Amino acid sequence: MSSHTVIDIGGIDSWDGKTFVEKDLGAEFVGMSVNSAEPGGESPFWHAHAKLEEIYVVLDGQGEFAVGDEVVPLRPGTIVRVGQNVHHALRCLPDSAVPLKWLCLRAAGGALADVGRDSELDRERPFPWNA
């Protein structure tokens, strides 16, 4: 497997519905979808994951996120983490001026704390854009 993959999913205005991108990326440990819901649109059902943790990153639009018994307002910049076995759903507010656009990242497995500091720093290597 290659050390990296680059794909083009188009600009945010071209997103329609839900598109899973992990297969196109060849990702092994993290799943990701790009999502769009028109004003008044909502999840078709509640759902929960037994093994996955999810992170929702709102990029545009206004909405609400139901997580357990709580309703969280959504706007650009809102980030919601949903743990395992927690039912959740979301909607784009009917009066949102634009569709709700968000990323959903999914991962399972070991805790990040168990990975520890996993980076190798190279302060001497020049960046290619400065060459």
Phi and psi in radians as a Rosetta constraint file:
Dihedral C 1 N 2 CA 2 C 2 CIRCULARHARMONIC -1.134 0.35
Dihedral N 2 CA 2 C 2 N 3 CIRCULARHARMONIC 2.730 0.35
Dihedral C 2 N 3 CA 3 C 3 CIRCULARHARMONIC -1.324 0.35
Dihedral N 3 CA 3 C 3 N 4 CIRCULARHARMONIC -0.265 0.35
Dihedral C 3 N 4 CA 4 C 4 CIRCULARHARMONIC -2.758 0.35
Dihedral N 4 CA 4 C 4 N 5 CIRCULARHARMONIC 2.821 0.35
Dihedral C 4 N 5 CA 5 C 5 CIRCULARHARMONIC -2.460 0.35
Dihedral N 5 CA 5 C 5 N 6 CIRCULARHARMONIC 2.469 0.35
Dihedral C 5 N 6 CA 6 C 6 CIRCULARHARMONIC -2.167 0.35
Dihedral N 6 CA 6 C 6 N 7 CIRCULARHARMONIC 2.248 0.35
Dihedral C 6 N 7 CA 7 C 7 CIRCULARHARMONIC -2.261 0.35
Dihedral N 7 CA 7 C 7 N 8 CIRCULARHARMONIC 2.855 0.35
Dihedral C 7 N 8 CA 8 C 8 CIRCULARHARMONIC -2.091 0.35
Dihedral N 8 CA 8 C 8 N 9 CIRCULARHARMONIC 2.037 0.35
Dihedral C 8 N 9 CA 9 C 9 CIRCULARHARMONIC -1.725 0.35
Dihedral N 9 CA 9 C 9 N 10 CIRCULARHARMONIC 0.096 0.35
Dihedral C 9 N 10 CA 10 C 10 CIRCULARHARMONIC 1.455 0.35
Dihedral N 10 CA 10 C 10 N 11 CIRCULARHARMONIC 2.921 0.35
Dihedral C 10 N 11 CA 11 C 11 CIRCULARHARMONIC -1.210 0.35
Dihedral N 11 CA 11 C 11 N 12 CIRCULARHARMONIC 2.790 0.35
Dihedral C 11 N 12 CA 12 C 12 CIRCULARHARMONIC -0.975 0.35
Dihedral N 12 CA 12 C 12 N 13 CIRCULARHARMONIC -0.555 0.35
Dihedral C 12 N 13 CA 13 C 13 CIRCULARHARMONIC -1.219 0.35
Dihedral N 13 CA 13 C 13 N 14 CIRCULARHARMONIC -0.294 0.35
Dihedral C 13 N 14 CA 14 C 14 CIRCULARHARMONIC -1.585 0.35
Dihedral N 14 CA 14 C 14 N 15 CIRCULARHARMONIC -0.148 0.35
Dihedral C 14 N 15 CA 15 C 15 CIRCULARHARMONIC -1.191 0.35
Dihedral N 15 CA 15 C 15 N 16 CIRCULARHARMONIC 2.395 0.35
Dihedral C 15 N 16 CA 16 C 16 CIRCULARHARMONIC -2.458 0.35
Dihedral N 16 CA 16 C 16 N 17 CIRCULARHARMONIC 2.065 0.35
Dihedral C 16 N 17 CA 17 C 17 CIRCULARHARMONIC 1.243 0.35
Dihedral N 17 CA 17 C 17 N 18 CIRCULARHARMONIC -2.400 0.35
Dihedral C 17 N 18 CA 18 C 18 CIRCULARHARMONIC -2.124 0.35
Dihedral N 18 CA 18 C 18 N 19 CIRCULARHARMONIC 2.286 0.35
Dihedral C 18 N 19 CA 19 C 19 CIRCULARHARMONIC -2.247 0.35
Dihedral N 19 CA 19 C 19 N 20 CIRCULARHARMONIC 2.077 0.35
Dihedral C 19 N 20 CA 20 C 20 CIRCULARHARMONIC -1.432 0.35
Dihedral N 20 CA 20 C 20 N 21 CIRCULARHARMONIC 2.306 0.35
Dihedral C 20 N 21 CA 21 C 21 CIRCULARHARMONIC -1.989 0.35
Dihedral N 21 CA 21 C 21 N 22 CIRCULARHARMONIC -0.106 0.35
Dihedral C 21 N 22 CA 22 C 22 CIRCULARHARMONIC -1.103 0.35
Dihedral N 22 CA 22 C 22 N 23 CIRCULARHARMONIC -0.604 0.35
Dihedral C 22 N 23 CA 23 C 23 CIRCULARHARMONIC -1.175 0.35
Dihedral N 23 CA 23 C 23 N 24 CIRCULARHARMONIC -0.774 0.35
Dihedral C 23 N 24 CA 24 C 24 CIRCULARHARMONIC -1.094 0.35
Dihedral N 24 CA 24 C 24 N 25 CIRCULARHARMONIC -0.541 0.35
Dihedral C 24 N 25 CA 25 C 25 CIRCULARHARMONIC -1.410 0.35
Dihedral N 25 CA 25 C 25 N 26 CIRCULARHARMONIC -0.345 0.35
Dihedral C 25 N 26 CA 26 C 26 CIRCULARHARMONIC 1.269 0.35
Dihedral N 26 CA 26 C 26 N 27 CIRCULARHARMONIC 0.466 0.35
Dihedral C 26 N 27 CA 27 C 27 CIRCULARHARMONIC -1.206 0.35
Dihedral N 27 CA 27 C 27 N 28 CIRCULARHARMONIC 2.448 0.35
Dihedral C 27 N 28 CA 28 C 28 CIRCULARHARMONIC -1.813 0.35
Dihedral N 28 CA 28 C 28 N 29 CIRCULARHARMONIC -0.519 0.35
Dihedral C 28 N 29 CA 29 C 29 CIRCULARHARMONIC -2.137 0.35
Dihedral N 29 CA 29 C 29 N 30 CIRCULARHARMONIC -0.223 0.35
Dihedral C 29 N 30 CA 30 C 30 CIRCULARHARMONIC -2.291 0.35
Dihedral N 30 CA 30 C 30 N 31 CIRCULARHARMONIC 2.328 0.35
Dihedral C 30 N 31 CA 31 C 31 CIRCULARHARMONIC -1.823 0.35
Dihedral N 31 CA 31 C 31 N 32 CIRCULARHARMONIC 2.643 0.35
Dihedral C 31 N 32 CA 32 C 32 CIRCULARHARMONIC -2.602 0.35
Dihedral N 32 CA 32 C 32 N 33 CIRCULARHARMONIC 2.445 0.35
Dihedral C 32 N 33 CA 33 C 33 CIRCULARHARMONIC -2.230 0.35
Dihedral N 33 CA 33 C 33 N 34 CIRCULARHARMONIC 2.617 0.35
Dihedral C 33 N 34 CA 34 C 34 CIRCULARHARMONIC -1.871 0.35
Dihedral N 34 CA 34 C 34 N 35 CIRCULARHARMONIC 2.406 0.35
Dihedral C 34 N 35 CA 35 C 35 CIRCULARHARMONIC -2.409 0.35
Dihedral N 35 CA 35 C 35 N 36 CIRCULARHARMONIC 2.635 0.35
Dihedral C 35 N 36 CA 36 C 36 CIRCULARHARMONIC -2.565 0.35
Dihedral N 36 CA 36 C 36 N 37 CIRCULARHARMONIC 2.404 0.35
Dihedral C 36 N 37 CA 37 C 37 CIRCULARHARMONIC -2.359 0.35
Dihedral N 37 CA 37 C 37 N 38 CIRCULARHARMONIC 2.278 0.35
Dihedral C 37 N 38 CA 38 C 38 CIRCULARHARMONIC -1.211 0.35
Dihedral N 38 CA 38 C 38 N 39 CIRCULARHARMONIC 2.750 0.35
Dihedral C 38 N 39 CA 39 C 39 CIRCULARHARMONIC -0.886 0.35
Dihedral N 39 CA 39 C 39 N 40 CIRCULARHARMONIC 2.275 0.35
Dihedral C 39 N 40 CA 40 C 40 CIRCULARHARMONIC 1.546 0.35
Dihedral N 40 CA 40 C 40 N 41 CIRCULARHARMONIC -0.211 0.35
Dihedral C 40 N 41 CA 41 C 41 CIRCULARHARMONIC -1.329 0.35
Dihedral N 41 CA 41 C 41 N 42 CIRCULARHARMONIC 2.639 0.35
Dihedral C 41 N 42 CA 42 C 42 CIRCULARHARMONIC -2.628 0.35
Dihedral N 42 CA 42 C 42 N 43 CIRCULARHARMONIC 2.929 0.35
Dihedral C 42 N 43 CA 43 C 43 CIRCULARHARMONIC -1.002 0.35
Dihedral N 43 CA 43 C 43 N 44 CIRCULARHARMONIC 2.469 0.35
Dihedral C 43 N 44 CA 44 C 44 CIRCULARHARMONIC -1.291 0.35
Dihedral N 44 CA 44 C 44 N 45 CIRCULARHARMONIC -0.249 0.35
Dihedral C 44 N 45 CA 45 C 45 CIRCULARHARMONIC -2.915 0.35
Dihedral N 45 CA 45 C 45 N 46 CIRCULARHARMONIC 2.803 0.35
Dihedral C 45 N 46 CA 46 C 46 CIRCULARHARMONIC -1.242 0.35
Dihedral N 46 CA 46 C 46 N 47 CIRCULARHARMONIC 2.652 0.35
Dihedral C 46 N 47 CA 47 C 47 CIRCULARHARMONIC -2.654 0.35
Dihedral N 47 CA 47 C 47 N 48 CIRCULARHARMONIC 2.788 0.35
Dihedral C 47 N 48 CA 48 C 48 CIRCULARHARMONIC -2.508 0.35
Dihedral N 48 CA 48 C 48 N 49 CIRCULARHARMONIC 2.723 0.35
Dihedral C 48 N 49 CA 49 C 49 CIRCULARHARMONIC -2.073 0.35
Dihedral N 49 CA 49 C 49 N 50 CIRCULARHARMONIC 2.315 0.35
Dihedral C 49 N 50 CA 50 C 50 CIRCULARHARMONIC -1.310 0.35
Dihedral N 50 CA 50 C 50 N 51 CIRCULARHARMONIC -0.553 0.35
Dihedral C 50 N 51 CA 51 C 51 CIRCULARHARMONIC -2.074 0.35
Dihedral N 51 CA 51 C 51 N 52 CIRCULARHARMONIC -0.268 0.35
Dihedral C 51 N 52 CA 52 C 52 CIRCULARHARMONIC -1.741 0.35
Dihedral N 52 CA 52 C 52 N 53 CIRCULARHARMONIC 2.541 0.35
Dihedral C 52 N 53 CA 53 C 53 CIRCULARHARMONIC -1.861 0.35
Dihedral N 53 CA 53 C 53 N 54 CIRCULARHARMONIC 2.456 0.35
Dihedral C 53 N 54 CA 54 C 54 CIRCULARHARMONIC -2.141 0.35
Dihedral N 54 CA 54 C 54 N 55 CIRCULARHARMONIC 2.596 0.35
Dihedral C 54 N 55 CA 55 C 55 CIRCULARHARMONIC -2.234 0.35
Dihedral N 55 CA 55 C 55 N 56 CIRCULARHARMONIC 2.174 0.35
Dihedral C 55 N 56 CA 56 C 56 CIRCULARHARMONIC -1.835 0.35
Dihedral N 56 CA 56 C 56 N 57 CIRCULARHARMONIC 2.231 0.35
Dihedral C 56 N 57 CA 57 C 57 CIRCULARHARMONIC -2.072 0.35
Dihedral N 57 CA 57 C 57 N 58 CIRCULARHARMONIC 1.967 0.35
Dihedral C 57 N 58 CA 58 C 58 CIRCULARHARMONIC -1.492 0.35
Dihedral N 58 CA 58 C 58 N 59 CIRCULARHARMONIC 2.233 0.35
Dihedral C 58 N 59 CA 59 C 59 CIRCULARHARMONIC -1.850 0.35
Dihedral N 59 CA 59 C 59 N 60 CIRCULARHARMONIC -0.523 0.35
Dihedral C 59 N 60 CA 60 C 60 CIRCULARHARMONIC -2.776 0.35
Dihedral N 60 CA 60 C 60 N 61 CIRCULARHARMONIC 2.740 0.35
Dihedral C 60 N 61 CA 61 C 61 CIRCULARHARMONIC 1.535 0.35
Dihedral N 61 CA 61 C 61 N 62 CIRCULARHARMONIC 3.088 0.35
Dihedral C 61 N 62 CA 62 C 62 CIRCULARHARMONIC -2.180 0.35
Dihedral N 62 CA 62 C 62 N 63 CIRCULARHARMONIC 2.404 0.35
Dihedral C 62 N 63 CA 63 C 63 CIRCULARHARMONIC -2.776 0.35
Dihedral N 63 CA 63 C 63 N 64 CIRCULARHARMONIC -2.928 0.35
Dihedral C 63 N 64 CA 64 C 64 CIRCULARHARMONIC -2.408 0.35
Dihedral N 64 CA 64 C 64 N 65 CIRCULARHARMONIC 2.518 0.35
Dihedral C 64 N 65 CA 65 C 65 CIRCULARHARMONIC -2.111 0.35
Dihedral N 65 CA 65 C 65 N 66 CIRCULARHARMONIC 2.080 0.35
Dihedral C 65 N 66 CA 66 C 66 CIRCULARHARMONIC -1.646 0.35
Dihedral N 66 CA 66 C 66 N 67 CIRCULARHARMONIC 2.112 0.35
Dihedral C 66 N 67 CA 67 C 67 CIRCULARHARMONIC -2.321 0.35
Dihedral N 67 CA 67 C 67 N 68 CIRCULARHARMONIC 1.968 0.35
Dihedral C 67 N 68 CA 68 C 68 CIRCULARHARMONIC 1.074 0.35
Dihedral N 68 CA 68 C 68 N 69 CIRCULARHARMONIC -2.196 0.35
Dihedral C 68 N 69 CA 69 C 69 CIRCULARHARMONIC -1.707 0.35
Dihedral N 69 CA 69 C 69 N 70 CIRCULARHARMONIC 0.073 0.35
Dihedral C 69 N 70 CA 70 C 70 CIRCULARHARMONIC -1.795 0.35
Dihedral N 70 CA 70 C 70 N 71 CIRCULARHARMONIC 2.542 0.35
Dihedral C 70 N 71 CA 71 C 71 CIRCULARHARMONIC -2.026 0.35
Dihedral N 71 CA 71 C 71 N 72 CIRCULARHARMONIC 2.112 0.35
Dihedral C 71 N 72 CA 72 C 72 CIRCULARHARMONIC -1.864 0.35
Dihedral N 72 CA 72 C 72 N 73 CIRCULARHARMONIC 2.237 0.35
Dihedral C 72 N 73 CA 73 C 73 CIRCULARHARMONIC -1.208 0.35
Dihedral N 73 CA 73 C 73 N 74 CIRCULARHARMONIC 2.484 0.35
Dihedral C 73 N 74 CA 74 C 74 CIRCULARHARMONIC -2.002 0.35
Dihedral N 74 CA 74 C 74 N 75 CIRCULARHARMONIC 2.386 0.35
Dihedral C 74 N 75 CA 75 C 75 CIRCULARHARMONIC -2.678 0.35
Dihedral N 75 CA 75 C 75 N 76 CIRCULARHARMONIC 2.915 0.35
Dihedral C 75 N 76 CA 76 C 76 CIRCULARHARMONIC -0.933 0.35
Dihedral N 76 CA 76 C 76 N 77 CIRCULARHARMONIC 2.273 0.35
Dihedral C 76 N 77 CA 77 C 77 CIRCULARHARMONIC 1.745 0.35
Dihedral N 77 CA 77 C 77 N 78 CIRCULARHARMONIC -0.232 0.35
Dihedral C 77 N 78 CA 78 C 78 CIRCULARHARMONIC -1.272 0.35
Dihedral N 78 CA 78 C 78 N 79 CIRCULARHARMONIC 2.347 0.35
Dihedral C 78 N 79 CA 79 C 79 CIRCULARHARMONIC -2.203 0.35
Dihedral N 79 CA 79 C 79 N 80 CIRCULARHARMONIC 2.220 0.35
Dihedral C 79 N 80 CA 80 C 80 CIRCULARHARMONIC -2.118 0.35
Dihedral N 80 CA 80 C 80 N 81 CIRCULARHARMONIC 2.224 0.35
Dihedral C 80 N 81 CA 81 C 81 CIRCULARHARMONIC -1.756 0.35
Dihedral N 81 CA 81 C 81 N 82 CIRCULARHARMONIC 2.338 0.35
Dihedral C 81 N 82 CA 82 C 82 CIRCULARHARMONIC -2.105 0.35
Dihedral N 82 CA 82 C 82 N 83 CIRCULARHARMONIC 2.113 0.35
Dihedral C 82 N 83 CA 83 C 83 CIRCULARHARMONIC -1.363 0.35
Dihedral N 83 CA 83 C 83 N 84 CIRCULARHARMONIC 3.122 0.35
Dihedral C 83 N 84 CA 84 C 84 CIRCULARHARMONIC -1.173 0.35
Dihedral N 84 CA 84 C 84 N 85 CIRCULARHARMONIC 2.541 0.35
Dihedral C 84 N 85 CA 85 C 85 CIRCULARHARMONIC 1.100 0.35
Dihedral N 85 CA 85 C 85 N 86 CIRCULARHARMONIC 0.467 0.35
Dihedral C 85 N 86 CA 86 C 86 CIRCULARHARMONIC -1.959 0.35
Dihedral N 86 CA 86 C 86 N 87 CIRCULARHARMONIC 2.064 0.35
Dihedral C 86 N 87 CA 87 C 87 CIRCULARHARMONIC -1.246 0.35
Dihedral N 87 CA 87 C 87 N 88 CIRCULARHARMONIC 2.442 0.35
Dihedral C 87 N 88 CA 88 C 88 CIRCULARHARMONIC -2.684 0.35
Dihedral N 88 CA 88 C 88 N 89 CIRCULARHARMONIC 2.792 0.35
Dihedral C 88 N 89 CA 89 C 89 CIRCULARHARMONIC -2.806 0.35
Dihedral N 89 CA 89 C 89 N 90 CIRCULARHARMONIC 2.855 0.35
Dihedral C 89 N 90 CA 90 C 90 CIRCULARHARMONIC -2.512 0.35
Dihedral N 90 CA 90 C 90 N 91 CIRCULARHARMONIC 2.918 0.35
Dihedral C 90 N 91 CA 91 C 91 CIRCULARHARMONIC -2.620 0.35
Dihedral N 91 CA 91 C 91 N 92 CIRCULARHARMONIC 2.713 0.35
Dihedral C 91 N 92 CA 92 C 92 CIRCULARHARMONIC -1.614 0.35
Dihedral N 92 CA 92 C 92 N 93 CIRCULARHARMONIC 2.238 0.35
Dihedral C 92 N 93 CA 93 C 93 CIRCULARHARMONIC -1.039 0.35
Dihedral N 93 CA 93 C 93 N 94 CIRCULARHARMONIC 2.460 0.35
Dihedral C 93 N 94 CA 94 C 94 CIRCULARHARMONIC -1.018 0.35
Dihedral N 94 CA 94 C 94 N 95 CIRCULARHARMONIC -0.508 0.35
Dihedral C 94 N 95 CA 95 C 95 CIRCULARHARMONIC -1.722 0.35
Dihedral N 95 CA 95 C 95 N 96 CIRCULARHARMONIC 0.234 0.35
Dihedral C 95 N 96 CA 96 C 96 CIRCULARHARMONIC -1.100 0.35
Dihedral N 96 CA 96 C 96 N 97 CIRCULARHARMONIC 2.332 0.35
Dihedral C 96 N 97 CA 97 C 97 CIRCULARHARMONIC -1.205 0.35
Dihedral N 97 CA 97 C 97 N 98 CIRCULARHARMONIC -0.391 0.35
Dihedral C 97 N 98 CA 98 C 98 CIRCULARHARMONIC -2.437 0.35
Dihedral N 98 CA 98 C 98 N 99 CIRCULARHARMONIC 2.824 0.35
Dihedral C 98 N 99 CA 99 C 99 CIRCULARHARMONIC -1.036 0.35
Dihedral N 99 CA 99 C 99 N 100 CIRCULARHARMONIC 2.645 0.35
Dihedral C 99 N 100 CA 100 C 100 CIRCULARHARMONIC -1.348 0.35
Dihedral N 100 CA 100 C 100 N 101 CIRCULARHARMONIC 2.236 0.35
Dihedral C 100 N 101 CA 101 C 101 CIRCULARHARMONIC -2.174 0.35
Dihedral N 101 CA 101 C 101 N 102 CIRCULARHARMONIC 2.283 0.35
Dihedral C 101 N 102 CA 102 C 102 CIRCULARHARMONIC -2.656 0.35
Dihedral N 102 CA 102 C 102 N 103 CIRCULARHARMONIC 2.797 0.35
Dihedral C 102 N 103 CA 103 C 103 CIRCULARHARMONIC -1.840 0.35
Dihedral N 103 CA 103 C 103 N 104 CIRCULARHARMONIC 2.498 0.35
Dihedral C 103 N 104 CA 104 C 104 CIRCULARHARMONIC -2.160 0.35
Dihedral N 104 CA 104 C 104 N 105 CIRCULARHARMONIC 2.105 0.35
Dihedral C 104 N 105 CA 105 C 105 CIRCULARHARMONIC -1.878 0.35
Dihedral N 105 CA 105 C 105 N 106 CIRCULARHARMONIC 2.367 0.35
Dihedral C 105 N 106 CA 106 C 106 CIRCULARHARMONIC -2.244 0.35
Dihedral N 106 CA 106 C 106 N 107 CIRCULARHARMONIC 2.396 0.35
Dihedral C 106 N 107 CA 107 C 107 CIRCULARHARMONIC -2.619 0.35
Dihedral N 107 CA 107 C 107 N 108 CIRCULARHARMONIC 2.709 0.35
Dihedral C 107 N 108 CA 108 C 108 CIRCULARHARMONIC -2.468 0.35
Dihedral N 108 CA 108 C 108 N 109 CIRCULARHARMONIC 2.981 0.35
Dihedral C 108 N 109 CA 109 C 109 CIRCULARHARMONIC 1.955 0.35
Dihedral N 109 CA 109 C 109 N 110 CIRCULARHARMONIC -2.587 0.35
Dihedral C 109 N 110 CA 110 C 110 CIRCULARHARMONIC -1.238 0.35
Dihedral N 110 CA 110 C 110 N 111 CIRCULARHARMONIC 2.709 0.35
Dihedral C 110 N 111 CA 111 C 111 CIRCULARHARMONIC -1.229 0.35
Dihedral N 111 CA 111 C 111 N 112 CIRCULARHARMONIC 2.516 0.35
Dihedral C 111 N 112 CA 112 C 112 CIRCULARHARMONIC -1.030 0.35
Dihedral N 112 CA 112 C 112 N 113 CIRCULARHARMONIC -0.599 0.35
Dihedral C 112 N 113 CA 113 C 113 CIRCULARHARMONIC -1.056 0.35
Dihedral N 113 CA 113 C 113 N 114 CIRCULARHARMONIC -0.526 0.35
Dihedral C 113 N 114 CA 114 C 114 CIRCULARHARMONIC -1.279 0.35
Dihedral N 114 CA 114 C 114 N 115 CIRCULARHARMONIC -0.406 0.35
Dihedral C 114 N 115 CA 115 C 115 CIRCULARHARMONIC -1.309 0.35
Dihedral N 115 CA 115 C 115 N 116 CIRCULARHARMONIC -0.647 0.35
Dihedral C 115 N 116 CA 116 C 116 CIRCULARHARMONIC 1.302 0.35
Dihedral N 116 CA 116 C 116 N 117 CIRCULARHARMONIC -2.793 0.35
Dihedral C 116 N 117 CA 117 C 117 CIRCULARHARMONIC -1.370 0.35
Dihedral N 117 CA 117 C 117 N 118 CIRCULARHARMONIC 1.871 0.35
Dihedral C 117 N 118 CA 118 C 118 CIRCULARHARMONIC -1.886 0.35
Dihedral N 118 CA 118 C 118 N 119 CIRCULARHARMONIC 0.251 0.35
Dihedral C 118 N 119 CA 119 C 119 CIRCULARHARMONIC -1.798 0.35
Dihedral N 119 CA 119 C 119 N 120 CIRCULARHARMONIC 2.613 0.35
Dihedral C 119 N 120 CA 120 C 120 CIRCULARHARMONIC -2.024 0.35
Dihedral N 120 CA 120 C 120 N 121 CIRCULARHARMONIC 2.051 0.35
Dihedral C 120 N 121 CA 121 C 121 CIRCULARHARMONIC -1.548 0.35
Dihedral N 121 CA 121 C 121 N 122 CIRCULARHARMONIC 2.452 0.35
Dihedral C 121 N 122 CA 122 C 122 CIRCULARHARMONIC -2.308 0.35
Dihedral N 122 CA 122 C 122 N 123 CIRCULARHARMONIC 1.629 0.35
Dihedral C 122 N 123 CA 123 C 123 CIRCULARHARMONIC -1.417 0.35
Dihedral N 123 CA 123 C 123 N 124 CIRCULARHARMONIC -0.162 0.35
Dihedral C 123 N 124 CA 124 C 124 CIRCULARHARMONIC -1.654 0.35
Dihedral N 124 CA 124 C 124 N 125 CIRCULARHARMONIC -0.416 0.35
Dihedral C 124 N 125 CA 125 C 125 CIRCULARHARMONIC -1.263 0.35
Dihedral N 125 CA 125 C 125 N 126 CIRCULARHARMONIC 2.197 0.35
Dihedral C 125 N 126 CA 126 C 126 CIRCULARHARMONIC -1.304 0.35
Dihedral N 126 CA 126 C 126 N 127 CIRCULARHARMONIC 2.598 0.35
Dihedral C 126 N 127 CA 127 C 127 CIRCULARHARMONIC -1.319 0.35
Dihedral N 127 CA 127 C 127 N 128 CIRCULARHARMONIC 2.514 0.35
Dihedral C 127 N 128 CA 128 C 128 CIRCULARHARMONIC -1.108 0.35
Dihedral N 128 CA 128 C 128 N 129 CIRCULARHARMONIC -0.473 0.35
Dihedral C 128 N 129 CA 129 C 129 CIRCULARHARMONIC -1.383 0.35
Dihedral N 129 CA 129 C 129 N 130 CIRCULARHARMONIC -0.110 0.35
Dihedral C 129 N 130 CA 130 C 130 CIRCULARHARMONIC -1.802 0.35
Dihedral N 130 CA 130 C 130 N 131 CIRCULARHARMONIC 0.061 0.35
